[in-house]
Amino acid sequence: MNHKIVVAICGASGVIYGIRILRFLLEKPFEIFLSVSAAGKQVLMHETAYQGEDMETFLRGQGFVFHEKARLRSYAPDDLFAPPASGSFQHRGMMIAPCSMKTLGAIASGIADDLIHRAADVCLKEKRPLLLLTRETPLNLIHIENMRKAALAGATIMPPCPGFYARPATLMDIVDAGAARALDQMGIETKIKRWGDEELV
Ligand SMILES: Cc1cc2nc3c(=O)[nH]c(=O)nc-3n(C[C@H](O)[C@H](O)[C@H](O)COP(=O)(O)O)c2cc1C
Protein backbone atom coordinates (compact mmCIF):
# COMPACT_ATOMS: atom_id res chain seq x y z
CA MET A 1 0.00 0.00 0.00
CA ASN A 2 1.43 3.38 -1.03
CA HIS A 3 1.70 5.71 1.97
CA LYS A 4 2.21 8.85 -0.08
CA ILE A 5 -0.89 11.02 -0.41
CA VAL A 6 -1.50 14.46 -1.89
CA VAL A 7 -3.71 16.94 -0.03
CA ALA A 8 -4.71 20.46 -1.05
CA ILE A 9 -6.66 23.09 0.83
CA CYS A 10 -8.36 25.74 -1.30
CA GLY A 11 -10.10 28.98 -0.45
CA ALA A 12 -13.64 27.70 0.01
CA SER A 13 -15.40 27.89 3.32
CA GLY A 14 -14.89 24.75 5.42
CA VAL A 15 -11.08 24.66 5.50
CA ILE A 16 -11.53 22.80 8.79
CA TYR A 17 -12.37 19.70 6.70
CA GLY A 18 -8.87 19.80 5.23
CA ILE A 19 -7.38 20.30 8.68
CA ARG A 20 -9.28 17.35 10.18
CA ILE A 21 -8.36 15.16 7.19
CA LEU A 22 -4.72 16.03 7.93
CA ARG A 23 -5.28 15.14 11.59
CA PHE A 24 -6.55 11.66 10.67
CA LEU A 25 -3.70 11.13 8.19
CA LEU A 26 -0.99 12.30 10.59
CA GLU A 27 -2.04 9.65 13.12
CA LYS A 28 -0.91 7.07 10.57
CA PRO A 29 2.44 6.54 8.80
CA PHE A 30 1.49 8.70 5.80
CA GLU A 31 3.81 10.92 3.83
CA ILE A 32 1.59 13.87 3.01
CA PHE A 33 2.33 16.21 0.11
CA LEU A 34 0.39 19.34 1.03
CA SER A 35 -0.33 22.52 -0.88
CA VAL A 36 -2.50 25.35 0.41
CA SER A 37 -3.65 27.93 -2.14
CA ALA A 38 -3.24 31.66 -1.45
CA ALA A 39 -7.00 31.96 -0.90
CA GLY A 40 -6.87 28.80 1.23
CA LYS A 41 -4.40 30.53 3.58
CA GLN A 42 -6.66 33.58 3.82
CA VAL A 43 -9.72 31.49 4.62
CA LEU A 44 -7.69 29.45 7.14
CA MET A 45 -6.83 32.72 8.90
CA HIS A 46 -10.47 33.75 8.88
CA GLU A 47 -12.07 30.45 9.92
CA THR A 48 -9.42 28.89 12.22
CA ALA A 49 -6.66 29.93 14.62
CA TYR A 50 -4.08 29.79 11.76
CA GLN A 51 -1.87 32.90 11.68
CA GLY A 52 0.37 32.30 8.67
CA GLU A 53 2.91 29.98 10.34
CA ASP A 54 4.11 26.85 8.54
CA MET A 55 1.44 24.17 8.56
CA GLU A 56 3.36 21.66 10.66
CA THR A 57 3.86 24.24 13.41
CA PHE A 58 0.17 25.11 13.23
CA LEU A 59 -0.99 21.49 13.37
CA ARG A 60 1.35 20.61 16.24
CA GLY A 61 0.07 23.71 18.02
CA GLN A 62 -3.46 22.32 17.66
CA GLY A 63 -2.29 19.32 19.69
CA PHE A 64 -2.43 16.91 16.75
CA VAL A 65 -0.64 13.60 17.32
CA PHE A 66 1.97 12.79 14.67
CA HIS A 67 2.73 9.10 14.06
CA GLU A 68 6.49 8.59 14.31
CA LYS A 69 6.59 7.77 10.60
CA ALA A 70 4.19 10.52 9.47
CA ARG A 71 5.76 13.23 7.32
CA LEU A 72 4.19 16.51 6.25
CA ARG A 73 5.79 18.03 3.17
CA SER A 74 4.44 21.45 2.23
CA TYR A 75 4.71 22.97 -1.23
CA ALA A 76 3.84 26.45 -2.43
CA PRO A 77 1.02 26.38 -4.98
CA ASP A 78 3.32 27.93 -7.61
CA ASP A 79 5.91 25.15 -7.17
CA LEU A 80 5.50 23.20 -10.39
CA PHE A 81 8.71 21.30 -9.59
CA ALA A 82 7.07 19.55 -6.58
CA PRO A 83 6.66 15.73 -6.88
CA PRO A 84 2.82 15.71 -7.35
CA ALA A 85 3.24 17.81 -10.53
CA SER A 86 4.55 14.75 -12.39
CA GLY A 87 2.74 11.58 -13.37
CA SER A 88 5.91 9.60 -12.68
CA PHE A 89 5.54 10.34 -8.95
CA GLN A 90 3.60 7.43 -7.46
CA HIS A 91 1.03 8.11 -4.74
CA ARG A 92 -2.32 6.72 -3.66
CA GLY A 93 -4.40 9.73 -4.65
CA MET A 94 -5.26 13.35 -4.04
CA MET A 95 -7.83 15.02 -1.81
CA ILE A 96 -8.80 18.68 -2.31
CA ALA A 97 -10.64 19.69 0.83
CA PRO A 98 -12.30 22.05 0.55
CA CYS A 99 -12.35 22.58 -3.21
CA SER A 100 -13.50 26.00 -4.42
CA MET A 101 -15.57 26.49 -7.55
CA LYS A 102 -12.55 28.21 -9.08
CA THR A 103 -10.32 25.18 -8.59
CA LEU A 104 -13.13 22.86 -9.72
CA GLY A 105 -13.44 24.99 -12.88
CA ALA A 106 -9.70 24.82 -13.53
CA ILE A 107 -9.71 21.03 -13.12
CA ALA A 108 -12.81 20.58 -15.30
CA SER A 109 -11.18 22.74 -18.01
CA GLY A 110 -7.76 21.10 -17.87
CA ILE A 111 -6.06 24.34 -16.83
CA ALA A 112 -2.99 23.20 -14.92
CA ASP A 113 -1.30 26.50 -14.14
CA ASP A 114 -0.51 25.88 -10.47
CA LEU A 115 0.55 22.86 -8.44
CA ILE A 116 -2.95 22.06 -7.14
CA HIS A 117 -4.57 22.16 -10.57
CA ARG A 118 -1.66 20.33 -12.18
CA ALA A 119 -1.55 17.59 -9.51
CA ALA A 120 -5.31 17.05 -9.95
CA ASP A 121 -4.91 16.95 -13.74
CA VAL A 122 -2.14 14.38 -13.31
CA CYS A 123 -4.39 12.21 -11.10
CA LEU A 124 -7.04 12.15 -13.81
CA LYS A 125 -4.64 11.29 -16.61
CA GLU A 126 -2.93 8.61 -14.48
CA LYS A 127 -6.31 7.22 -13.32
CA ARG A 128 -5.50 7.82 -9.65
CA PRO A 129 -8.18 8.68 -7.09
CA LEU A 130 -9.04 12.38 -7.02
CA LEU A 131 -11.51 13.50 -4.38
CA LEU A 132 -13.01 16.98 -4.58
CA LEU A 133 -14.74 18.14 -1.42
CA THR A 134 -16.54 20.85 -3.34
CA ARG A 135 -18.10 23.59 -1.25
CA GLU A 136 -20.56 26.13 -2.57
CA THR A 137 -24.28 26.64 -2.28
CA PRO A 138 -26.50 27.20 -4.13
CA LEU A 139 -24.88 25.85 -7.30
CA ASN A 140 -25.14 27.59 -10.65
CA LEU A 141 -25.21 25.63 -13.90
CA ILE A 142 -21.49 26.27 -14.49
CA HIS A 143 -20.67 24.62 -11.13
CA ILE A 144 -22.94 21.68 -11.95
CA GLU A 145 -21.47 21.25 -15.45
CA ASN A 146 -17.93 21.43 -14.05
CA MET A 147 -18.78 18.78 -11.46
CA ARG A 148 -20.21 16.61 -14.23
CA LYS A 149 -17.10 17.04 -16.38
CA ALA A 150 -14.74 16.30 -13.49
CA ALA A 151 -16.80 13.26 -12.46
CA LEU A 152 -16.81 11.92 -16.03
CA ALA A 153 -13.03 12.35 -16.12
CA GLY A 154 -12.74 10.20 -12.98
CA ALA A 155 -12.96 12.55 -9.99
CA THR A 156 -15.14 11.83 -6.97
CA ILE A 157 -17.32 14.84 -6.20
CA MET A 158 -18.06 14.91 -2.50
CA PRO A 159 -19.68 18.04 -1.11
CA PRO A 160 -19.51 17.98 2.69
CA CYS A 161 -23.19 17.24 3.32
CA PRO A 162 -23.58 16.10 6.92
CA GLY A 163 -25.54 13.03 7.92
CA PHE A 164 -27.41 13.26 11.19
CA TYR A 165 -28.12 9.57 11.80
CA ALA A 166 -25.06 9.30 14.07
CA ARG A 167 -26.62 12.00 16.26
CA PRO A 168 -23.64 14.38 16.31
CA ALA A 169 -23.25 16.24 19.60
CA THR A 170 -20.76 18.86 18.43
CA LEU A 171 -19.77 20.73 15.30
CA MET A 172 -16.50 18.78 15.28
CA ASP A 173 -18.47 15.48 15.29
CA ILE A 174 -20.09 16.68 12.07
CA VAL A 175 -16.80 17.79 10.50
CA ASP A 176 -14.96 14.61 11.52
CA ALA A 177 -17.73 12.43 10.11
CA GLY A 178 -17.40 14.28 6.77
CA ALA A 179 -13.60 14.04 6.84
CA ALA A 180 -13.79 10.33 7.66
CA ARG A 181 -16.28 9.65 4.84
CA ALA A 182 -13.88 11.44 2.45
CA LEU A 183 -11.03 9.23 3.72
CA ASP A 184 -13.26 6.16 3.20
CA GLN A 185 -13.17 7.02 -0.49
CA MET A 186 -9.38 6.78 -0.42
CA GLY A 187 -9.51 3.42 1.39
CA ILE A 188 -8.20 4.94 4.63
CA GLU A 189 -9.75 3.68 7.87
CA THR A 190 -10.85 5.99 10.65
CA LYS A 191 -12.73 5.40 13.86
CA ILE A 192 -16.04 7.25 13.69
CA LYS A 193 -19.57 6.21 14.57
CA ARG A 194 -21.00 4.26 11.66
CA TRP A 195 -24.38 2.94 10.68
CA GLY A 196 -24.47 -0.66 11.88
CA ASP A 197 -22.59 0.13 15.10
CA GLU A 198 -24.55 -1.33 18.00
CA GLU A 199 -25.14 2.03 19.64
CA LEU A 200 -26.77 3.47 16.49
CA VAL A 201 -29.20 0.75 15.44
C1 LIG B 1 -14.20 33.71 3.70
C2 LIG B 1 -14.32 33.21 2.27
C3 LIG B 1 -15.11 32.11 1.99
C4 LIG B 1 -15.22 31.63 0.69
N1 LIG B 1 -16.00 30.53 0.47
C5 LIG B 1 -16.06 30.00 -0.76
C6 LIG B 1 -16.80 28.81 -0.96
O1 LIG B 1 -17.39 28.23 -0.04
N2 LIG B 1 -16.78 28.27 -2.21
C7 LIG B 1 -16.10 28.84 -3.26
O2 LIG B 1 -16.11 28.29 -4.34
N3 LIG B 1 -15.41 30.00 -3.07
C8 LIG B 1 -15.36 30.59 -1.87
N4 LIG B 1 -14.64 31.75 -1.67
C9 LIG B 1 -14.00 32.39 -2.82
C10 LIG B 1 -12.64 31.75 -3.16
O3 LIG B 1 -11.73 31.95 -2.09
C11 LIG B 1 -12.07 32.37 -4.45
O4 LIG B 1 -12.85 32.04 -5.57
C12 LIG B 1 -10.63 31.99 -4.70
O5 LIG B 1 -10.19 32.57 -5.90
C13 LIG B 1 -10.44 30.49 -4.76
O6 LIG B 1 -9.08 30.23 -5.09
P1 LIG B 1 -8.41 28.80 -4.89
O7 LIG B 1 -9.30 27.79 -5.52
O8 LIG B 1 -7.10 28.92 -5.62
O9 LIG B 1 -8.21 28.58 -3.45
C14 LIG B 1 -14.53 32.27 -0.38
C15 LIG B 1 -13.75 33.38 -0.09
C16 LIG B 1 -13.65 33.86 1.20
C17 LIG B 1 -12.79 35.08 1.47
The ligand as an ORCA input file, in Angstrom:
! r2SCAN-3c Opt
* xyz 0 1
  C     -14.199     33.706      3.697
  C     -14.320     33.212      2.270
  C     -15.114     32.115      1.994
  C     -15.224     31.631      0.695
  N     -16.002     30.531      0.474
  C     -16.062     30.003     -0.759
  C     -16.804     28.807     -0.964
  O     -17.393     28.229     -0.042
  N     -16.778     28.266     -2.208
  C     -16.097     28.844     -3.257
  O     -16.109     28.287     -4.340
  N     -15.409     30.002     -3.071
  C     -15.364     30.592     -1.867
  N     -14.637     31.749     -1.669
  C     -13.998     32.387     -2.820
  C     -12.642     31.753     -3.164
  O     -11.735     31.954     -2.092
  C     -12.068     32.372     -4.446
  O     -12.854     32.044     -5.567
  C     -10.628     31.987     -4.696
  O     -10.188     32.571     -5.905
  C     -10.443     30.491     -4.763
  O      -9.080     30.228     -5.090
  P      -8.414     28.798     -4.894
  O      -9.302     27.790     -5.522
  O      -7.103     28.920     -5.616
  O      -8.208     28.580     -3.448
  C     -14.526     32.268     -0.375
  C     -13.746     33.379     -0.092
  C     -13.654     33.855      1.200
  C     -12.791     35.076      1.475
*
